[in-house]
Amino acid sequence: MDAVFGLHLWQPLEKGKIGISNGAMMASSDDVRIVITGRGRHGSMPHETIDPIYVAGQVIAAVQGIVSRRINPVEPAVISICRLEAGTTYNIIPNQAVLYGTLRAQSEQTRQLLARELKQTVEALCAAWGANGEVVVDWGTPPVVNDERMSRYAAEVAVRQFGRESVAYVKPVMGG
């Protein structure tokens, strides 16, 4: 086998168009779970707690700095915290908060750097507040990086079969 070609329906692309991309096209997609364990108590006595919700807020703010300050600005990367679970009632500070999110990158090197920086940031920040922070990365799909020679070949075939107007060069996305 010399090459494998994958096709994907692409909503933003006009009907009848064939989208081609050279190089990075789609990001890796990895799931993240961050477990922050503190010490809960009644909400009227916050000084006797290690409040995992407060620490989770600090973590959410801090991880945004990973992309803006630890990743080269020309490297596409995303960390999104998309869900927070903590507590069961209005007046009790819980023992634990759990954050769920996603890591996205268009290169394997940046993907690995995101995971390392996330783990280091969470563990250090949690320790600073007396909490325990655990980061679990469920590795998903790697980035899609198209071979430039094969992308040009696919474009040439599409032009021969369907005409130049049917081929559109599309920009990379952070979807996985």
ABEGO torsion letter per residue (X at the ends): XABBBBBBBBAABBBGBBBBBBEBABBBBBBBBBBBBBBBBBAABAAABBBAAAAAAAAAAAAAAAAAAABBAABBBBBBBABBBBEABAABBBABBBBBBBBBBABAAAAAAAAAAAAAAAAAAAAAAGBBBBBBBBBBBBBBBBBAAAAAAAAAAAAAAAEAAABBBBBBBABX
